[in-house]
Amino acid sequence: MITSRRILPFGAAVLLASGLAVLAADKPADKPAATPEAAAPAPAAQPAAKMDQDVLGDMMPAARPAIKPLTPAEADAKLSFIPDPAAKSDGYVLAAAELKKLLRPVFAMAAEQGRLPSDEEIRMLARQTAQVLLDQHLLSAECAKDGFKVDADAANKQFETAVASNPMGKEKLDEMLKAQGLTRDDIIQKMATDIMIRNWVKEKIQPTIKVDDAALKKFYEENVARFKSSESFSAAHILIKVDAGADDATKAKAKAAAEQILADLKKGGDFAAIAKEKSDCPSGKAAGGDLGTFEKGQMVPAFEDAMTKLKKDELSGVVETEFGFHIIKGGEHKVAGTRAFEEVKTFIQPYLERRELDTVMQAKIADLRKTAHAEVCLPELPADAAPVELKK
């Protein structure tokens, strides 16, 4: 529930440090989107100019092959810059050894992705992790004052669910943890504390966050450009594919097949069922020919010219494009415009509440740090430093 990367509950950070960033995502169903426009219903991400990708396949770059990971001793050498203690506050000391233990798996994770983190990335991640550990201690103490306790069973269930959905697999995960001197219990204990802090925020802090209609309206008026929409269409189609360079006989055969499908549709045939059976576009089998929503200018010209003349549920004739022969079924047509405040206020509200929660939590943690004389002993990060995310 806390959005600032500087105050993220430690479950997320420790899993990143353990090479399990994808497991860290605790995403409750009611979690608001990061921005109001992201929360709003978006056009379906279906083929537009990308129809050629649907037909010919989307060529994705190959992942880099894994490289040999560093040994624990080699990883420790990379982490030798960490002072002892790495962080401290009244009644708490983060030893360098503990921080190194949590950071070693970063090298294994990066090796799986075909790269090793730079010295700068490691230094940034070390400070971020030390800060989160320190903040976790401070927040845990607040939780204890309010009677909150860790729930090991809930953490274990969350961990098992995350592992089951992670492509790394249980065996590979255990091997990686063992190689870096970690166990599942190490991760689960941190997740249990994370869950406790999240519950505390949900019950003690979040109810204090209030955003009134005046604030919603003010945000809308100041950001009205975010809520502008372009002219858009939806449609479905059935494609009889013709390869580039096909001879006239092949084209004639494909066109005849398309004409027969059109005749069957006019006799009452079910468009989606026929698309699933006979269309050569992946949209046929996946969605009964539904192409979703797309903006004007995204489809190839011949297809778009025919489509824009259709009323909802009206069928086109046989339309030829460079992909072959199509039968198009008209869908919705939305004109360009600005979405009304009443339409988008339900998306603005959780965004502003989330932003206010972040502000309140940052102030709360700043106060806790000051009171407890909290200090991270690693070098300061540049003011514009972005949180480290090790990706492929």
C-alpha positions as CSV (number, residue, x, y, z in Angstrom):
1,M,0.0,0.0,0.0
2,I,3.1,2.3,0.2
3,T,4.2,3.6,-3.1
4,S,7.4,5.5,-2.4
5,R,10.4,3.2,-3.2
6,R,12.2,4.8,-0.3
7,I,9.5,3.4,2.1
8,L,8.5,0.2,0.4
9,P,7.8,-2.6,2.9
10,F,10.8,-4.7,3.1
11,G,9.2,-7.8,1.5
12,A,9.6,-6.2,-1.9
13,A,13.2,-5.0,-1.4
14,V,14.5,-8.2,0.1
15,L,13.0,-10.3,-2.7
16,L,14.6,-8.0,-5.2
17,A,17.9,-8.5,-3.4
18,S,17.2,-12.2,-3.4
19,G,16.8,-12.3,-7.2
20,L,13.0,-12.8,-6.8
21,A,11.7,-9.4,-7.7
22,V,8.7,-10.9,-9.5
23,L,7.7,-12.6,-6.3
24,A,7.6,-9.4,-4.4
25,A,4.5,-8.0,-6.0
26,D,1.7,-8.1,-3.4
27,K,-1.1,-6.8,-5.6
28,P,-4.5,-6.8,-3.8
29,A,-7.4,-6.6,-6.2
30,D,-8.4,-3.1,-4.9
31,K,-5.0,-1.6,-5.4
32,P,-5.4,1.7,-7.3
33,A,-3.5,2.2,-10.5
34,A,-0.4,4.4,-10.5
35,T,-2.1,7.2,-12.5
36,P,-5.8,8.0,-13.2
37,E,-5.5,7.5,-16.9
38,A,-3.9,4.1,-16.2
39,A,-6.9,3.2,-14.1
40,A,-9.4,4.2,-16.8
41,P,-10.7,1.6,-19.2
42,A,-8.2,1.5,-22.0
43,P,-8.7,0.4,-25.6
44,A,-7.9,-3.3,-26.1
45,A,-4.3,-3.9,-27.1
46,Q,-5.2,-5.7,-30.2
47,P,-3.9,-5.4,-33.8
48,A,-4.0,-2.1,-35.5
49,A,-1.0,-1.3,-37.6
50,K,0.2,-4.5,-35.9
51,M,-2.1,-6.6,-37.8
52,D,0.9,-7.8,-39.7
53,Q,2.3,-9.1,-36.4
54,D,-0.9,-11.0,-35.7
55,V,-0.6,-12.7,-39.1
56,L,3.1,-13.1,-39.4
57,G,4.1,-13.4,-35.8
58,D,5.7,-10.9,-33.4
59,M,9.4,-11.2,-33.6
60,M,10.7,-10.7,-30.1
61,P,14.4,-10.3,-29.3
62,A,16.0,-13.4,-27.9
63,A,16.9,-13.3,-24.2
64,R,20.6,-13.2,-23.4
65,P,22.1,-16.5,-22.4
66,A,22.8,-16.9,-18.7
67,I,26.4,-16.4,-17.6
68,K,28.4,-18.0,-14.7
69,P,27.4,-16.4,-11.4
70,L,29.9,-15.1,-8.9
71,T,30.8,-17.3,-6.0
72,P,29.8,-16.1,-2.5
73,A,33.5,-15.0,-2.0
74,E,33.5,-13.1,-5.3
75,A,30.2,-11.5,-4.4
76,D,31.6,-10.5,-1.0
77,A,34.5,-8.9,-2.7
78,K,32.1,-6.8,-4.7
79,L,30.3,-5.8,-1.5
80,S,33.5,-4.9,0.5
81,F,32.6,-1.2,0.4
82,I,29.8,-1.8,2.9
83,P,30.8,-0.4,6.3
84,D,30.0,-2.0,9.6
85,P,27.5,-1.1,10.8
86,A,25.6,-0.5,7.5
87,A,22.8,1.3,9.3
88,K,21.8,2.1,12.9
89,S,19.2,3.7,15.1
90,D,18.4,3.7,18.8
91,G,18.3,0.0,19.8
92,Y,19.0,-1.3,16.3
93,V,22.2,-2.1,14.3
94,L,22.3,-3.5,10.8
95,A,25.5,-5.4,10.5
96,A,27.4,-5.4,7.3
97,A,27.3,-9.2,7.2
98,E,23.5,-9.2,7.3
99,L,23.2,-6.7,4.4
100,K,25.8,-8.6,2.4
101,K,23.8,-11.8,2.9
102,L,20.7,-10.2,1.4
103,L,22.6,-8.6,-1.5
104,R,24.6,-11.7,-2.7
105,P,21.7,-13.2,-4.6
106,V,21.5,-10.1,-6.8
107,F,24.6,-11.4,-8.6
108,A,22.9,-14.8,-9.2
109,M,19.8,-13.1,-10.5
110,A,21.8,-10.9,-12.9
111,A,23.8,-13.9,-14.1
112,E,20.5,-15.6,-15.0
113,Q,19.7,-12.6,-17.1
114,G,23.1,-12.6,-18.9
115,R,24.7,-9.7,-17.2
116,L,26.3,-8.6,-13.9
117,P,25.4,-5.5,-12.1
118,S,27.7,-2.6,-12.3
119,D,29.5,-1.3,-9.2
120,E,27.3,1.8,-9.3
121,E,24.1,-0.4,-9.4
122,I,25.3,-2.4,-6.4
123,R,26.2,0.6,-4.4
124,M,22.8,2.2,-5.1
125,L,21.0,-1.1,-4.3
126,A,23.0,-1.5,-1.1
127,R,22.0,1.9,0.2
128,Q,18.3,1.4,-0.8
129,T,18.2,-2.0,0.9
130,A,19.9,-0.7,4.1
131,Q,17.4,2.2,4.2
132,V,14.4,-0.1,3.8
133,L,15.7,-2.4,6.5
134,L,16.1,0.5,8.8
135,D,12.6,1.8,8.0
136,Q,11.2,-1.7,8.4
137,H,12.6,-1.8,12.0
138,L,11.1,1.6,12.8
139,L,7.7,0.6,11.3
140,S,7.7,-2.8,13.0
141,A,8.1,-1.0,16.3
142,E,5.1,1.2,15.6
143,C,3.1,-1.9,14.6
144,A,4.0,-3.6,17.9
145,K,2.9,-0.5,19.8
146,D,-0.5,-0.8,18.2
147,G,-0.8,-4.5,18.9
148,F,0.0,-5.9,15.5
149,K,1.9,-9.2,15.1
150,V,3.6,-11.0,12.3
151,D,1.6,-13.8,10.6
152,A,4.0,-16.5,9.5
153,D,1.2,-18.6,8.1
154,A,0.0,-15.8,5.8
155,A,3.5,-15.1,4.7
156,N,4.1,-18.8,3.9
157,K,1.0,-19.0,1.8
158,Q,1.9,-15.8,-0.1
159,F,5.4,-17.2,-0.7
160,E,4.2,-20.5,-2.0
161,T,1.7,-18.8,-4.3
162,A,4.4,-16.5,-5.7
163,V,6.8,-19.4,-6.2
164,A,4.2,-21.5,-7.9
165,S,3.6,-18.7,-10.5
166,N,7.3,-17.9,-11.0
167,P,9.0,-19.4,-14.0
168,M,12.2,-20.0,-11.9
169,G,10.6,-23.1,-10.3
170,K,11.0,-24.4,-6.8
171,E,14.1,-26.5,-7.3
172,K,16.0,-23.7,-9.1
173,L,14.9,-21.2,-6.4
174,D,16.2,-23.5,-3.6
175,E,19.5,-24.0,-5.4
176,M,20.0,-20.3,-5.9
177,L,19.1,-19.5,-2.2
178,K,21.4,-22.3,-0.9
179,A,24.3,-21.1,-3.1
180,Q,24.0,-17.6,-1.6
181,G,23.6,-18.7,2.0
182,L,19.9,-18.0,2.2
183,T,16.8,-20.2,3.0
184,R,13.1,-19.9,2.3
185,D,12.6,-19.1,6.0
186,D,14.8,-16.0,5.5
187,I,12.5,-14.8,2.8
188,I,9.3,-15.8,4.5
189,Q,10.3,-14.0,7.8
190,K,10.8,-10.8,5.9
191,M,7.5,-11.3,4.0
192,A,5.7,-11.8,7.4
193,T,7.0,-8.4,8.6
194,D,6.0,-6.9,5.3
195,I,2.4,-8.2,5.7
196,M,2.2,-6.9,9.2
197,I,3.3,-3.4,8.1
198,R,0.8,-3.5,5.2
199,N,-2.0,-4.4,7.5
200,W,-1.0,-1.7,9.9
201,V,-1.0,0.9,7.1
202,K,-4.4,-0.4,5.9
203,E,-6.0,-0.2,9.3
204,K,-4.3,2.7,11.0
205,I,-3.1,5.1,8.3
206,Q,-5.3,4.6,5.2
207,P,-8.6,5.4,7.0
208,T,-7.2,8.9,7.7
209,I,-6.8,9.6,4.0
210,K,-9.6,11.7,2.7
211,V,-10.0,13.3,-0.7
212,D,-13.1,15.5,-1.3
213,D,-14.9,16.3,-4.5
214,A,-13.3,19.7,-4.6
215,A,-9.8,18.1,-4.8
216,L,-11.0,15.7,-7.5
217,K,-12.5,18.5,-9.6
218,K,-9.3,20.6,-9.2
219,F,-7.1,17.7,-10.3
220,Y,-9.4,17.1,-13.3
221,E,-9.4,20.8,-14.4
222,E,-5.6,21.0,-14.0
223,N,-5.0,17.8,-15.9
224,V,-7.8,17.8,-18.4
225,A,-5.4,16.9,-21.3
226,R,-4.9,13.5,-19.6
227,F,-8.5,12.7,-20.3
228,K,-8.7,13.5,-24.0
229,S,-9.5,10.5,-26.2
230,S,-8.8,10.0,-29.9
231,E,-11.3,8.8,-32.5
232,S,-11.4,5.0,-32.2
233,F,-13.1,2.0,-33.7
234,S,-13.7,-1.6,-32.9
235,A,-14.2,-4.4,-35.4
236,A,-13.9,-8.1,-36.0
237,H,-12.7,-9.9,-39.1
238,I,-12.2,-13.3,-40.7
239,L,-9.0,-13.6,-42.8
240,I,-8.2,-16.0,-45.5
241,K,-4.5,-15.5,-45.7
242,V,-2.5,-15.2,-49.0
243,D,1.2,-15.3,-48.8
244,A,3.2,-12.5,-50.5
245,G,4.1,-13.6,-54.1
246,A,1.3,-16.1,-54.4
247,D,0.2,-16.8,-57.9
248,D,-3.2,-15.8,-59.4
249,A,-4.6,-19.3,-59.0
250,T,-3.8,-19.3,-55.3
251,K,-5.4,-15.8,-54.8
252,A,-8.5,-16.9,-56.7
253,K,-8.9,-19.9,-54.5
254,A,-8.5,-17.8,-51.3
255,K,-11.0,-15.2,-52.6
256,A,-13.5,-17.9,-53.4
257,A,-13.2,-19.3,-49.9
258,A,-13.8,-15.8,-48.4
259,E,-16.8,-15.4,-50.6
260,Q,-18.2,-18.7,-49.4
261,I,-17.7,-17.6,-45.8
262,L,-19.5,-14.3,-46.5
263,A,-22.4,-16.2,-48.1
264,D,-22.6,-18.5,-45.0
265,L,-22.6,-15.4,-42.7
266,K,-25.4,-13.8,-44.7
267,K,-27.5,-17.0,-44.2
268,G,-27.2,-16.5,-40.5
269,G,-23.9,-18.2,-39.7
270,D,-22.3,-17.3,-36.3
271,F,-19.4,-14.9,-37.0
272,A,-17.3,-15.8,-33.9
273,A,-17.7,-19.5,-34.4
274,I,-16.8,-19.3,-38.1
275,A,-13.8,-17.1,-37.3
276,K,-12.5,-19.6,-34.8
277,E,-12.9,-22.4,-37.3
278,K,-11.7,-20.7,-40.5
279,S,-9.8,-17.5,-39.9
280,D,-6.1,-17.5,-40.5
281,C,-5.6,-14.6,-38.1
282,P,-4.7,-15.5,-34.5
283,S,-7.6,-13.2,-33.4
284,G,-10.0,-15.8,-34.8
285,K,-9.1,-18.6,-32.5
286,A,-8.3,-16.3,-29.6
287,A,-11.3,-14.0,-29.7
288,G,-13.7,-15.1,-32.4
289,G,-12.2,-12.6,-34.8
290,D,-12.4,-9.6,-32.4
291,L,-9.7,-7.1,-33.1
292,G,-10.5,-5.0,-30.0
293,T,-10.3,-1.2,-30.1
294,F,-7.9,0.9,-32.2
295,E,-7.4,4.4,-33.3
296,K,-8.0,5.7,-36.8
297,G,-4.9,5.3,-39.0
298,Q,-3.7,2.2,-37.3
299,M,-5.1,-0.3,-39.7
300,V,-3.8,-0.8,-43.3
301,P,-5.7,1.5,-45.6
302,A,-7.8,-0.9,-47.6
303,F,-9.0,-2.5,-44.4
304,E,-9.7,0.8,-42.7
305,D,-11.5,2.3,-45.7
306,A,-14.0,-0.6,-45.7
307,M,-14.3,-0.8,-41.9
308,T,-15.1,2.9,-41.4
309,K,-18.1,2.6,-43.7
310,L,-19.7,-0.1,-41.6
311,K,-22.4,0.3,-39.0
312,K,-22.3,-1.8,-35.8
313,D,-22.6,-5.5,-36.7
314,E,-22.8,-4.8,-40.4
315,L,-20.8,-7.1,-42.7
316,S,-18.4,-5.8,-45.4
317,G,-17.9,-7.5,-48.7
318,V,-14.7,-9.4,-49.3
319,V,-11.8,-6.9,-48.8
320,E,-8.4,-7.6,-50.2
321,T,-5.2,-6.4,-48.4
322,E,-1.6,-7.4,-48.5
323,F,-2.5,-10.1,-45.9
324,G,-5.2,-11.8,-48.0
325,F,-9.0,-11.5,-48.1
326,H,-11.1,-10.3,-45.1
327,I,-14.7,-10.2,-44.1
328,I,-15.1,-7.4,-41.6
329,K,-17.8,-7.0,-39.0
330,G,-18.4,-3.4,-37.9
331,G,-18.1,-2.4,-34.2
332,E,-18.2,0.7,-32.1
333,H,-17.1,4.1,-33.4
334,K,-16.1,6.7,-30.8
335,V,-15.4,10.3,-31.8
336,A,-12.5,12.2,-30.4
337,G,-13.2,14.2,-27.3
338,T,-12.6,14.8,-23.6
339,R,-14.0,12.4,-21.0
340,A,-16.4,14.1,-18.6
341,F,-15.5,14.6,-15.0
342,E,-18.3,12.3,-13.8
343,E,-16.9,9.5,-16.0
344,V,-13.4,9.7,-14.7
345,K,-13.8,10.8,-11.0
346,T,-13.8,7.2,-9.9
347,F,-10.4,6.8,-11.4
348,I,-9.0,10.0,-10.1
349,Q,-10.0,9.4,-6.5
350,P,-7.9,6.3,-5.8
351,Y,-4.9,7.9,-7.5
352,L,-5.2,11.0,-5.3
353,E,-5.7,8.9,-2.2
354,R,-2.7,6.8,-3.0
355,R,-0.6,9.9,-3.6
356,E,-1.8,11.4,-0.2
357,L,-1.0,8.1,1.5
358,D,2.5,8.2,0.1
359,T,3.0,11.7,1.4
360,V,1.7,10.8,4.9
361,M,3.9,7.7,5.1
362,Q,7.0,9.6,4.0
363,A,6.3,12.2,6.7
364,K,5.6,9.5,9.3
365,I,8.9,7.7,8.5
366,A,10.9,10.9,8.5
367,D,9.6,11.6,12.0
368,L,10.4,8.1,13.1
369,R,13.9,8.4,11.7
370,K,14.5,11.7,13.5
371,T,13.2,10.4,16.8
372,A,15.2,7.2,16.7
373,H,18.4,9.0,15.5
374,A,18.3,6.6,12.4
375,E,21.3,6.7,10.1
376,V,22.3,4.8,7.0
377,C,26.1,4.6,7.1
378,L,26.6,4.0,3.3
379,P,27.4,6.9,1.0
380,E,24.4,9.1,0.1
381,L,22.8,8.5,-3.3
382,P,22.7,11.3,-5.9
383,A,19.5,13.3,-5.6
384,D,18.2,12.2,-9.0
385,A,19.2,8.5,-8.5
386,A,16.4,6.2,-9.7
387,P,15.7,2.9,-7.8
388,V,17.8,0.1,-9.2
389,E,15.8,-2.5,-11.2
390,L,17.8,-5.3,-12.7
391,K,16.0,-6.4,-15.8
392,K,16.8,-8.4,-18.9
